Each structure stands twice: as C-alpha cells, then as structure tokens.
Amino acid sequence: NKSSTIKVAEFLSNEQINPLFDATIQCVEEAIINSLIAAETMVGYGGNRVEAISHDNVIKILKKYNRLNDHKE
C-alpha cells in the first residue's frame, strides 16, 4: 500500500555493526597512507613550495605508532 504511513526499520546490533566500523577505520587508514606515499612535492601560487614527505619518514611514523602490520585477521 503506497499510502501507508507506517514504516518498518531494521537495525544491526552493536555486535553486528562493530566489524563494519573496524573495516571503515582500516579503509580510512589505508587511504591516508596511500595518499602520503603517492604525494609529490608541489609548487603553488607565488612559488610557494610544499615538500612531499619521504617514504622513510612515513615508515618511521607508522613504526612509532605501531601501525605497521596492525591488521587483525
């Protein structure tokens, strides 16, 4: 019935939704790391220069915060 005003909604329990949150966190972390690795030095308006972070520095930071090989299986 198209004119019905009663709607039914289903929700995931906390136990069911937590893996979705974990996967989202992993995806965002991976996207950030990928953007850091792919970054290139840029020169913008007025000759303003922004250096890309070196891969060695990215690795040092990831090690410092125990983010290398941190994926749970």
mmCIF file of the N, C-alpha and C atoms, coordinates in Angstrom:
data_MODEL
# 
_entry.id   MODEL 
# 
loop_
_atom_site.group_PDB 
_atom_site.id 
_atom_site.type_symbol 
_atom_site.label_atom_id 
_atom_site.label_alt_id 
_atom_site.label_comp_id 
_atom_site.label_asym_id 
_atom_site.label_entity_id 
_atom_site.label_seq_id 
_atom_site.pdbx_PDB_ins_code 
_atom_site.Cartn_x 
_atom_site.Cartn_y 
_atom_site.Cartn_z 
_atom_site.occupancy 
_atom_site.B_iso_or_equiv 
_atom_site.pdbx_formal_charge 
_atom_site.auth_seq_id 
_atom_site.auth_comp_id 
_atom_site.auth_asym_id 
_atom_site.auth_atom_id 
_atom_site.pdbx_PDB_model_num 
ATOM 1   N N  . ASN A 1 1  ? 0.845  -1.174  0.000  1.00 0.00 ? 1  ASN A N  1 
ATOM 2   C CA . ASN A 1 1  ? 0.000  0.000   0.000  1.00 0.00 ? 1  ASN A CA 1 
ATOM 3   C C  . ASN A 1 1  ? 0.897  1.245   0.000  1.00 0.00 ? 1  ASN A C  1 
ATOM 4   N N  . LYS A 1 2  ? 0.847  2.016   -1.078 1.00 0.00 ? 2  LYS A N  1 
ATOM 5   C CA . LYS A 1 2  ? 1.709  3.191   -1.233 1.00 0.00 ? 2  LYS A CA 1 
ATOM 6   C C  . LYS A 1 2  ? 1.364  4.309   -0.263 1.00 0.00 ? 2  LYS A C  1 
ATOM 7   N N  . SER A 1 3  ? 0.152  4.354   0.223  1.00 0.00 ? 3  SER A N  1 
ATOM 8   C CA . SER A 1 3  ? -0.247 5.455   1.097  1.00 0.00 ? 3  SER A CA 1 
ATOM 9   C C  . SER A 1 3  ? -0.006 5.146   2.575  1.00 0.00 ? 3  SER A C  1 
ATOM 10  N N  . SER A 1 4  ? 0.561  4.008   2.884  1.00 0.00 ? 4  SER A N  1 
ATOM 11  C CA . SER A 1 4  ? 0.794  3.631   4.271  1.00 0.00 ? 4  SER A CA 1 
ATOM 12  C C  . SER A 1 4  ? 1.781  4.597   4.932  1.00 0.00 ? 4  SER A C  1 
ATOM 13  N N  . THR A 1 5  ? 1.461  5.024   6.144  1.00 0.00 ? 5  THR A N  1 
ATOM 14  C CA . THR A 1 5  ? 2.353  5.924   6.874  1.00 0.00 ? 5  THR A CA 1 
ATOM 15  C C  . THR A 1 5  ? 3.208  5.183   7.893  1.00 0.00 ? 5  THR A C  1 
ATOM 16  N N  . ILE A 1 6  ? 2.996  3.905   8.026  1.00 0.00 ? 6  ILE A N  1 
ATOM 17  C CA . ILE A 1 6  ? 3.790  3.110   8.958  1.00 0.00 ? 6  ILE A CA 1 
ATOM 18  C C  . ILE A 1 6  ? 4.982  2.533   8.212  1.00 0.00 ? 6  ILE A C  1 
ATOM 19  N N  . LYS A 1 7  ? 6.152  2.804   8.736  1.00 0.00 ? 7  LYS A N  1 
ATOM 20  C CA . LYS A 1 7  ? 7.392  2.306   8.138  1.00 0.00 ? 7  LYS A CA 1 
ATOM 21  C C  . LYS A 1 7  ? 8.063  1.361   9.123  1.00 0.00 ? 7  LYS A C  1 
ATOM 22  N N  . VAL A 1 8  ? 8.725  0.380   8.601  1.00 0.00 ? 8  VAL A N  1 
ATOM 23  C CA . VAL A 1 8  ? 9.451  -0.576  9.433  1.00 0.00 ? 8  VAL A CA 1 
ATOM 24  C C  . VAL A 1 8  ? 10.938 -0.394  9.158  1.00 0.00 ? 8  VAL A C  1 
ATOM 25  N N  . ALA A 1 9  ? 11.708 -0.288  10.234 1.00 0.00 ? 9  ALA A N  1 
ATOM 26  C CA . ALA A 1 9  ? 13.155 -0.142  10.094 1.00 0.00 ? 9  ALA A CA 1 
ATOM 27  C C  . ALA A 1 9  ? 13.834 -1.283  10.838 1.00 0.00 ? 9  ALA A C  1 
ATOM 28  N N  . GLU A 1 10 ? 14.895 -1.782  10.237 1.00 0.00 ? 10 GLU A N  1 
ATOM 29  C CA . GLU A 1 10 ? 15.687 -2.817  10.885 1.00 0.00 ? 10 GLU A CA 1 
ATOM 30  C C  . GLU A 1 10 ? 17.068 -2.247  11.164 1.00 0.00 ? 10 GLU A C  1 
ATOM 31  N N  . PHE A 1 11 ? 17.641 -2.637  12.294 1.00 0.00 ? 11 PHE A N  1 
ATOM 32  C CA . PHE A 1 11 ? 18.939 -2.128  12.704 1.00 0.00 ? 11 PHE A CA 1 
ATOM 33  C C  . PHE A 1 11 ? 19.865 -3.287  13.036 1.00 0.00 ? 11 PHE A C  1 
ATOM 34  N N  . LEU A 1 12 ? 21.141 -3.044  12.872 1.00 0.00 ? 12 LEU A N  1 
ATOM 35  C CA . LEU A 1 12 ? 22.135 -4.025  13.279 1.00 0.00 ? 12 LEU A CA 1 
ATOM 36  C C  . LEU A 1 12 ? 22.432 -3.845  14.765 1.00 0.00 ? 12 LEU A C  1 
ATOM 37  N N  . SER A 1 13 ? 22.666 -4.945  15.446 1.00 0.00 ? 13 SER A N  1 
ATOM 38  C CA . SER A 1 13 ? 23.052 -4.863  16.857 1.00 0.00 ? 13 SER A CA 1 
ATOM 39  C C  . SER A 1 13 ? 24.492 -4.364  16.941 1.00 0.00 ? 13 SER A C  1 
ATOM 40  N N  . ASN A 1 14 ? 24.913 -3.955  18.127 1.00 0.00 ? 14 ASN A N  1 
ATOM 41  C CA . ASN A 1 14 ? 26.292 -3.498  18.317 1.00 0.00 ? 14 ASN A CA 1 
ATOM 42  C C  . ASN A 1 14 ? 27.287 -4.564  17.893 1.00 0.00 ? 14 ASN A C  1 
ATOM 43  N N  . GLU A 1 15 ? 26.998 -5.810  18.235 1.00 0.00 ? 15 GLU A N  1 
ATOM 44  C CA . GLU A 1 15 ? 27.908 -6.900  17.882 1.00 0.00 ? 15 GLU A CA 1 
ATOM 45  C C  . GLU A 1 15 ? 28.028 -7.061  16.367 1.00 0.00 ? 15 GLU A C  1 
ATOM 46  N N  . GLN A 1 16 ? 26.961 -6.790  15.653 1.00 0.00 ? 16 GLN A N  1 
ATOM 47  C CA . GLN A 1 16 ? 26.972 -6.924  14.196 1.00 0.00 ? 16 GLN A CA 1 
ATOM 48  C C  . GLN A 1 16 ? 27.586 -5.715  13.502 1.00 0.00 ? 16 GLN A C  1 
ATOM 49  N N  . ILE A 1 17 ? 27.453 -4.549  14.095 1.00 0.00 ? 17 ILE A N  1 
ATOM 50  C CA . ILE A 1 17 ? 27.928 -3.341  13.421 1.00 0.00 ? 17 ILE A CA 1 
ATOM 51  C C  . ILE A 1 17 ? 29.399 -3.042  13.712 1.00 0.00 ? 17 ILE A C  1 
ATOM 52  N N  . ASN A 1 18 ? 29.936 -3.550  14.813 1.00 0.00 ? 18 ASN A N  1 
ATOM 53  C CA . ASN A 1 18 ? 31.338 -3.287  15.140 1.00 0.00 ? 18 ASN A CA 1 
ATOM 54  C C  . ASN A 1 18 ? 32.298 -3.707  14.035 1.00 0.00 ? 18 ASN A C  1 
ATOM 55  N N  . PRO A 1 19 ? 32.131 -4.878  13.407 1.00 0.00 ? 19 PRO A N  1 
ATOM 56  C CA . PRO A 1 19 ? 33.036 -5.223  12.295 1.00 0.00 ? 19 PRO A CA 1 
ATOM 57  C C  . PRO A 1 19 ? 32.955 -4.226  11.136 1.00 0.00 ? 19 PRO A C  1 
ATOM 58  N N  . LEU A 1 20 ? 31.783 -3.652  10.920 1.00 0.00 ? 20 LEU A N  1 
ATOM 59  C CA . LEU A 1 20 ? 31.632 -2.634  9.877  1.00 0.00 ? 20 LEU A CA 1 
ATOM 60  C C  . LEU A 1 20 ? 32.443 -1.388  10.233 1.00 0.00 ? 20 LEU A C  1 
ATOM 61  N N  . PHE A 1 21 ? 32.390 -0.975  11.491 1.00 0.00 ? 21 PHE A N  1 
ATOM 62  C CA . PHE A 1 21 ? 33.195 0.165   11.934 1.00 0.00 ? 21 PHE A CA 1 
ATOM 63  C C  . PHE A 1 21 ? 34.683 -0.139  11.808 1.00 0.00 ? 21 PHE A C  1 
ATOM 64  N N  . ASP A 1 22 ? 35.089 -1.345  12.206 1.00 0.00 ? 22 ASP A N  1 
ATOM 65  C CA . ASP A 1 22 ? 36.502 -1.735  12.095 1.00 0.00 ? 22 ASP A CA 1 
ATOM 66  C C  . ASP A 1 22 ? 36.971 -1.686  10.642 1.00 0.00 ? 22 ASP A C  1 
ATOM 67  N N  . ALA A 1 23 ? 36.154 -2.189  9.729  1.00 0.00 ? 23 ALA A N  1 
ATOM 68  C CA . ALA A 1 23 ? 36.509 -2.174  8.307  1.00 0.00 ? 23 ALA A CA 1 
ATOM 69  C C  . ALA A 1 23 ? 36.604 -0.746  7.786  1.00 0.00 ? 23 ALA A C  1 
ATOM 70  N N  . THR A 1 24 ? 35.711 0.115   8.236  1.00 0.00 ? 24 THR A N  1 
ATOM 71  C CA . THR A 1 24 ? 35.736 1.521   7.824  1.00 0.00 ? 24 THR A CA 1 
ATOM 72  C C  . THR A 1 24 ? 37.018 2.196   8.298  1.00 0.00 ? 24 THR A C  1 
ATOM 73  N N  . ILE A 1 25 ? 37.403 1.935   9.534  1.00 0.00 ? 25 ILE A N  1 
ATOM 74  C CA . ILE A 1 25 ? 38.643 2.502   10.077 1.00 0.00 ? 25 ILE A CA 1 
ATOM 75  C C  . ILE A 1 25 ? 39.838 2.038   9.256  1.00 0.00 ? 25 ILE A C  1 
ATOM 76  N N  . GLN A 1 26 ? 39.894 0.751   8.943  1.00 0.00 ? 26 GLN A N  1 
ATOM 77  C CA . GLN A 1 26 ? 41.008 0.227   8.151  1.00 0.00 ? 26 GLN A CA 1 
ATOM 78  C C  . GLN A 1 26 ? 41.062 0.871   6.770  1.00 0.00 ? 26 GLN A C  1 
ATOM 79  N N  . CYS A 1 27 ? 39.897 1.076   6.157  1.00 0.00 ? 27 CYS A N  1 
ATOM 80  C CA . CYS A 1 27 ? 39.863 1.703   4.827  1.00 0.00 ? 27 CYS A CA 1 
ATOM 81  C C  . CYS A 1 27 ? 40.365 3.144   4.878  1.00 0.00 ? 27 CYS A C  1 
ATOM 82  N N  . VAL A 1 28 ? 39.943 3.891   5.882  1.00 0.00 ? 28 VAL A N  1 
ATOM 83  C CA . VAL A 1 28 ? 40.370 5.284   6.002  1.00 0.00 ? 28 VAL A CA 1 
ATOM 84  C C  . VAL A 1 28 ? 41.872 5.359   6.267  1.00 0.00 ? 28 VAL A C  1 
ATOM 85  N N  . GLU A 1 29 ? 42.369 4.507   7.174  1.00 0.00 ? 29 GLU A N  1 
ATOM 86  C CA . GLU A 1 29 ? 43.812 4.491   7.447  1.00 0.00 ? 29 GLU A CA 1 
ATOM 87  C C  . GLU A 1 29 ? 44.599 4.177   6.180  1.00 0.00 ? 29 GLU A C  1 
ATOM 88  N N  . GLU A 1 30 ? 44.136 3.192   5.427  1.00 0.00 ? 30 GLU A N  1 
ATOM 89  C CA . GLU A 1 30 ? 44.826 2.804   4.190  1.00 0.00 ? 30 GLU A CA 1 
ATOM 90  C C  . GLU A 1 30 ? 44.813 3.946   3.177  1.00 0.00 ? 30 GLU A C  1 
ATOM 91  N N  . ALA A 1 31 ? 43.689 4.656   3.075  1.00 0.00 ? 31 ALA A N  1 
ATOM 92  C CA . ALA A 1 31 ? 43.597 5.779   2.138  1.00 0.00 ? 31 ALA A CA 1 
ATOM 93  C C  . ALA A 1 31 ? 44.565 6.898   2.522  1.00 0.00 ? 31 ALA A C  1 
ATOM 94  N N  . ILE A 1 32 ? 44.689 7.160   3.810  1.00 0.00 ? 32 ILE A N  1 
ATOM 95  C CA . ILE A 1 32 ? 45.617 8.202   4.269  1.00 0.00 ? 32 ILE A CA 1 
ATOM 96  C C  . ILE A 1 32 ? 47.053 7.808   3.959  1.00 0.00 ? 32 ILE A C  1 
ATOM 97  N N  . ILE A 1 33 ? 47.410 6.567   4.269  1.00 0.00 ? 33 ILE A N  1 
ATOM 98  C CA . ILE A 1 33 ? 48.771 6.094   3.991  1.00 0.00 ? 33 ILE A CA 1 
ATOM 99  C C  . ILE A 1 33 ? 49.054 6.133   2.494  1.00 0.00 ? 33 ILE A C  1 
ATOM 100 N N  . ASN A 1 34 ? 48.100 5.691   1.685  1.00 0.00 ? 34 ASN A N  1 
ATOM 101 C CA . ASN A 1 34 ? 48.284 5.732   0.229  1.00 0.00 ? 34 ASN A CA 1 
ATOM 102 C C  . ASN A 1 34 ? 48.506 7.156   -0.261 1.00 0.00 ? 34 ASN A C  1 
ATOM 103 N N  . SER A 1 35 ? 47.766 8.110   0.290  1.00 0.00 ? 35 SER A N  1 
ATOM 104 C CA . SER A 1 35 ? 47.934 9.498   -0.157 1.00 0.00 ? 35 SER A CA 1 
ATOM 105 C C  . SER A 1 35 ? 49.293 10.049  0.259  1.00 0.00 ? 35 SER A C  1 
ATOM 106 N N  . LEU A 1 36 ? 49.788 9.650   1.432  1.00 0.00 ? 36 LEU A N  1 
ATOM 107 C CA . LEU A 1 36 ? 51.118 10.092  1.860  1.00 0.00 ? 36 LEU A CA 1 
ATOM 108 C C  . LEU A 1 36 ? 52.202 9.512   0.964  1.00 0.00 ? 36 LEU A C  1 
ATOM 109 N N  . ILE A 1 37 ? 52.061 8.246   0.608  1.00 0.00 ? 37 ILE A N  1 
ATOM 110 C CA . ILE A 1 37 ? 53.053 7.584   -0.245 1.00 0.00 ? 37 ILE A CA 1 
ATOM 111 C C  . ILE A 1 37 ? 53.021 8.164   -1.666 1.00 0.00 ? 37 ILE A C  1 
ATOM 112 N N  . ALA A 1 38 ? 51.831 8.494   -2.149 1.00 0.00 ? 38 ALA A N  1 
ATOM 113 C CA . ALA A 1 38 ? 51.690 8.988   -3.523 1.00 0.00 ? 38 ALA A CA 1 
ATOM 114 C C  . ALA A 1 38 ? 51.965 10.486  -3.654 1.00 0.00 ? 38 ALA A C  1 
ATOM 115 N N  . ALA A 1 39 ? 52.083 11.180  -2.531 1.00 0.00 ? 39 ALA A N  1 
ATOM 116 C CA . ALA A 1 39 ? 52.246 12.638  -2.563 1.00 0.00 ? 39 ALA A CA 1 
ATOM 117 C C  . ALA A 1 39 ? 53.520 13.042  -3.298 1.00 0.00 ? 39 ALA A C  1 
ATOM 118 N N  . GLU A 1 40 ? 53.421 14.156  -3.989 1.00 0.00 ? 40 GLU A N  1 
ATOM 119 C CA . GLU A 1 40 ? 54.565 14.718  -4.708 1.00 0.00 ? 40 GLU A CA 1 
ATOM 120 C C  . GLU A 1 40 ? 54.779 16.153  -4.247 1.00 0.00 ? 40 GLU A C  1 
ATOM 121 N N  . THR A 1 41 ? 56.016 16.601  -4.315 1.00 0.00 ? 41 THR A N  1 
ATOM 122 C CA . THR A 1 41 ? 56.319 17.991  -3.994 1.00 0.00 ? 41 THR A CA 1 
ATOM 123 C C  . THR A 1 41 ? 55.539 18.883  -4.958 1.00 0.00 ? 41 THR A C  1 
ATOM 124 N N  . MET A 1 42 ? 54.972 19.957  -4.413 1.00 0.00 ? 42 MET A N  1 
ATOM 125 C CA . MET A 1 42 ? 54.153 20.852  -5.234 1.00 0.00 ? 42 MET A CA 1 
ATOM 126 C C  . MET A 1 42 ? 54.652 22.280  -5.116 1.00 0.00 ? 42 MET A C  1 
ATOM 127 N N  . VAL A 1 43 ? 54.536 23.015  -6.210 1.00 0.00 ? 43 VAL A N  1 
ATOM 128 C CA . VAL A 1 43 ? 54.818 24.445  -6.211 1.00 0.00 ? 43 VAL A CA 1 
ATOM 129 C C  . VAL A 1 43 ? 53.523 25.134  -6.600 1.00 0.00 ? 43 VAL A C  1 
ATOM 130 N N  . GLY A 1 44 ? 53.089 26.046  -5.735 1.00 0.00 ? 44 GLY A N  1 
ATOM 131 C CA . GLY A 1 44 ? 51.821 26.712  -5.967 1.00 0.00 ? 44 GLY A CA 1 
ATOM 132 C C  . GLY A 1 44 ? 51.979 28.180  -6.274 1.00 0.00 ? 44 GLY A C  1 
ATOM 133 N N  . TYR A 1 45 ? 50.924 28.909  -6.049 1.00 0.00 ? 45 TYR A N  1 
ATOM 134 C CA . TYR A 1 45 ? 50.855 30.333  -6.329 1.00 0.00 ? 45 TYR A CA 1 
ATOM 135 C C  . TYR A 1 45 ? 52.000 31.068  -5.639 1.00 0.00 ? 45 TYR A C  1 
ATOM 136 N N  . GLY A 1 46 ? 52.631 31.952  -6.363 1.00 0.00 ? 46 GLY A N  1 
ATOM 137 C CA . GLY A 1 46 ? 53.716 32.759  -5.816 1.00 0.00 ? 46 GLY A CA 1 
ATOM 138 C C  . GLY A 1 46 ? 54.978 31.968  -5.523 1.00 0.00 ? 46 GLY A C  1 
ATOM 139 N N  . GLY A 1 47 ? 55.078 30.790  -6.112 1.00 0.00 ? 47 GLY A N  1 
ATOM 140 C CA . GLY A 1 47 ? 56.263 29.972  -5.897 1.00 0.00 ? 47 GLY A CA 1 
ATOM 141 C C  . GLY A 1 47 ? 56.292 29.244  -4.565 1.00 0.00 ? 47 GLY A C  1 
ATOM 142 N N  . ASN A 1 48 ? 55.164 29.264  -3.852 1.00 0.00 ? 48 ASN A N  1 
ATOM 143 C CA . ASN A 1 48 ? 55.103 28.540  -2.580 1.00 0.00 ? 48 ASN A CA 1 
ATOM 144 C C  . ASN A 1 48 ? 55.293 27.050  -2.835 1.00 0.00 ? 48 ASN A C  1 
ATOM 145 N N  . ARG A 1 49 ? 56.226 26.477  -2.107 1.00 0.00 ? 49 ARG A N  1 
ATOM 146 C CA . ARG A 1 49 ? 56.603 25.078  -2.326 1.00 0.00 ? 49 ARG A CA 1 
ATOM 147 C C  . ARG A 1 49 ? 56.258 24.248  -1.088 1.00 0.00 ? 49 ARG A C  1 
ATOM 148 N N  . VAL A 1 50 ? 55.653 23.102  -1.321 1.00 0.00 ? 50 VAL A N  1 
ATOM 149 C CA . VAL A 1 50 ? 55.340 22.154  -0.252 1.00 0.00 ? 50 VAL A CA 1 
ATOM 150 C C  . VAL A 1 50 ? 56.006 20.843  -0.615 1.00 0.00 ? 50 VAL A C  1 
ATOM 151 N N  . GLU A 1 51 ? 56.914 20.402  0.258  1.00 0.00 ? 51 GLU A N  1 
ATOM 152 C CA . GLU A 1 51 ? 57.658 19.169  0.005  1.00 0.00 ? 51 GLU A CA 1 
ATOM 153 C C  . GLU A 1 51 ? 56.814 17.950  0.358  1.00 0.00 ? 51 GLU A C  1 
ATOM 154 N N  . ALA A 1 52 ? 56.910 16.939  -0.467 1.00 0.00 ? 52 ALA A N  1 
ATOM 155 C CA . ALA A 1 52 ? 56.272 15.661  -0.149 1.00 0.00 ? 52 ALA A CA 1 
ATOM 156 C C  . ALA A 1 52 ? 57.038 15.008  0.991  1.00 0.00 ? 52 ALA A C  1 
ATOM 157 N N  . ILE A 1 53 ? 56.346 14.272  1.820  1.00 0.00 ? 53 ILE A N  1 
ATOM 158 C CA . ILE A 1 53 ? 57.012 13.560  2.907  1.00 0.00 ? 53 ILE A CA 1 
ATOM 159 C C  . ILE A 1 53 ? 57.737 12.349  2.313  1.00 0.00 ? 53 ILE A C  1 
ATOM 160 N N  . SER A 1 54 ? 58.937 12.095  2.799  1.00 0.00 ? 54 SER A N  1 
ATOM 161 C CA . SER A 1 54 ? 59.697 10.965  2.258  1.00 0.00 ? 54 SER A CA 1 
ATOM 162 C C  . SER A 1 54 ? 59.085 9.651   2.740  1.00 0.00 ? 54 SER A C  1 
ATOM 163 N N  . HIS A 1 55 ? 59.243 8.619   1.939  1.00 0.00 ? 55 HIS A N  1 
ATOM 164 C CA . HIS A 1 55 ? 58.711 7.306   2.301  1.00 0.00 ? 55 HIS A CA 1 
ATOM 165 C C  . HIS A 1 55 ? 59.349 6.808   3.593  1.00 0.00 ? 55 HIS A C  1 
ATOM 166 N N  . ASP A 1 56 ? 60.637 7.101   3.777  1.00 0.00 ? 56 ASP A N  1 
ATOM 167 C CA . ASP A 1 56 ? 61.315 6.696   5.014  1.00 0.00 ? 56 ASP A CA 1 
ATOM 168 C C  . ASP A 1 56 ? 60.661 7.340   6.238  1.00 0.00 ? 56 ASP A C  1 
ATOM 169 N N  . ASN A 1 57 ? 60.291 8.605   6.116  1.00 0.00 ? 57 ASN A N  1 
ATOM 170 C CA . ASN A 1 57 ? 59.629 9.283   7.237  1.00 0.00 ? 57 ASN A CA 1 
ATOM 171 C C  . ASN A 1 57 ? 58.240 8.717   7.502  1.00 0.00 ? 57 ASN A C  1 
ATOM 172 N N  . VAL A 1 58 ? 57.519 8.363   6.441  1.00 0.00 ? 58 VAL A N  1 
ATOM 173 C CA . VAL A 1 58 ? 56.202 7.738   6.624  1.00 0.00 ? 58 VAL A CA 1 
ATOM 174 C C  . VAL A 1 58 ? 56.368 6.433   7.397  1.00 0.00 ? 58 VAL A C  1 
ATOM 175 N N  . ILE A 1 59 ? 57.345 5.634   7.008  1.00 0.00 ? 59 ILE A N  1 
ATOM 176 C CA . ILE A 1 59 ? 57.584 4.352   7.677  1.00 0.00 ? 59 ILE A CA 1 
ATOM 177 C C  . ILE A 1 59 ? 57.980 4.566   9.133  1.00 0.00 ? 59 ILE A C  1 
ATOM 178 N N  . LYS A 1 60 ? 58.828 5.553   9.404  1.00 0.00 ? 60 LYS A N  1 
ATOM 179 C CA . LYS A 1 60 ? 59.230 5.845   10.786 1.00 0.00 ? 60 LYS A CA 1 
ATOM 180 C C  . LYS A 1 60 ? 58.018 6.209   11.644 1.00 0.00 ? 60 LYS A C  1 
ATOM 181 N N  . ILE A 1 61 ? 57.149 7.035   11.093 1.00 0.00 ? 61 ILE A N  1 
ATOM 182 C CA . ILE A 1 61 ? 55.949 7.449   11.833 1.00 0.00 ? 61 ILE A CA 1 
ATOM 183 C C  . ILE A 1 61 ? 55.039 6.248   12.084 1.00 0.00 ? 61 ILE A C  1 
ATOM 184 N N  . LEU A 1 62 ? 54.845 5.420   11.067 1.00 0.00 ? 62 LEU A N  1 
ATOM 185 C CA . LEU A 1 62 ? 53.998 4.236   11.232 1.00 0.00 ? 62 LEU A CA 1 
ATOM 186 C C  . LEU A 1 62 ? 54.576 3.292   12.284 1.00 0.00 ? 62 LEU A C  1 
ATOM 187 N N  . LYS A 1 63 ? 55.891 3.122   12.282 1.00 0.00 ? 63 LYS A N  1 
ATOM 188 C CA . LYS A 1 63 ? 56.536 2.271   13.292 1.00 0.00 ? 63 LYS A CA 1 
ATOM 189 C C  . LYS A 1 63 ? 56.389 2.870   14.687 1.00 0.00 ? 63 LYS A C  1 
ATOM 190 N N  . LYS A 1 64 ? 56.578 4.184   14.788 1.00 0.00 ? 64 LYS A N  1 
ATOM 191 C CA . LYS A 1 64 ? 56.491 4.862   16.083 1.00 0.00 ? 64 LYS A CA 1 
ATOM 192 C C  . LYS A 1 64 ? 55.148 4.611   16.755 1.00 0.00 ? 64 LYS A C  1 
ATOM 193 N N  . TYR A 1 65 ? 54.078 4.586   15.956 1.00 0.00 ? 65 TYR A N  1 
ATOM 194 C CA . TYR A 1 65 ? 52.736 4.411   16.498 1.00 0.00 ? 65 TYR A CA 1 
ATOM 195 C C  . TYR A 1 65 ? 52.197 2.997   16.287 1.00 0.00 ? 65 TYR A C  1 
ATOM 196 N N  . ASN A 1 66 ? 53.106 2.061   16.032 1.00 0.00 ? 66 ASN A N  1 
ATOM 197 C CA . ASN A 1 66 ? 52.745 0.643   15.881 1.00 0.00 ? 66 ASN A CA 1 
ATOM 198 C C  . ASN A 1 66 ? 51.629 0.420   14.862 1.00 0.00 ? 66 ASN A C  1 
ATOM 199 N N  . ARG A 1 67 ? 51.729 1.081   13.715 1.00 0.00 ? 67 ARG A N  1 
ATOM 200 C CA . ARG A 1 67 ? 50.692 0.964   12.690 1.00 0.00 ? 67 ARG A CA 1 
ATOM 201 C C  . ARG A 1 67 ? 51.109 0.077   11.526 1.00 0.00 ? 67 ARG A C  1 
ATOM 202 N N  . LEU A 1 68 ? 52.292 -0.505  11.579 1.00 0.00 ? 68 LEU A N  1 
ATOM 203 C CA . LEU A 1 68 ? 52.702 -1.438  10.533 1.00 0.00 ? 68 LEU A CA 1 
ATOM 204 C C  . LEU A 1 68 ? 52.242 -2.835  10.914 1.00 0.00 ? 68 LEU A C  1 
ATOM 205 N N  . ASN A 1 69 ? 51.697 -3.559  9.961  1.00 0.00 ? 69 ASN A N  1 
ATOM 206 C CA . ASN A 1 69 ? 51.213 -4.927  10.196 1.00 0.00 ? 69 ASN A CA 1 
ATOM 207 C C  . ASN A 1 69 ? 50.254 -4.999  11.374 1.00 0.00 ? 69 ASN A C  1 
ATOM 208 N N  . ASP A 1 70 ? 49.363 -4.030  11.460 1.00 0.00 ? 70 ASP A N  1 
ATOM 209 C CA . ASP A 1 70 ? 48.446 -3.952  12.593 1.00 0.00 ? 70 ASP A CA 1 
ATOM 210 C C  . ASP A 1 70 ? 47.064 -4.505  12.271 1.00 0.00 ? 70 ASP A C  1 
ATOM 211 N N  . HIS A 1 71 ? 46.911 -5.125  11.101 1.00 0.00 ? 71 HIS A N  1 
ATOM 212 C CA . HIS A 1 71 ? 45.583 -5.607  10.715 1.00 0.00 ? 71 HIS A CA 1 
ATOM 213 C C  . HIS A 1 71 ? 45.280 -6.926  11.399 1.00 0.00 ? 71 HIS A C  1 
ATOM 214 N N  . LYS A 1 72 ? 44.111 -6.979  12.025 1.00 0.00 ? 72 LYS A N  1 
ATOM 215 C CA . LYS A 1 72 ? 43.672 -8.201  12.703 1.00 0.00 ? 72 LYS A CA 1 
ATOM 216 C C  . LYS A 1 72 ? 42.987 -9.100  11.688 1.00 0.00 ? 72 LYS A C  1 
ATOM 217 N N  . GLU A 1 73 ? 43.254 -10.366 11.765 1.00 0.00 ? 73 GLU A N  1 
ATOM 218 C CA . GLU A 1 73 ? 42.643 -11.307 10.817 1.00 0.00 ? 73 GLU A CA 1 
ATOM 219 C C  . GLU A 1 73 ? 41.636 -12.168 11.526 1.00 0.00 ? 73 GLU A C  1 
# 
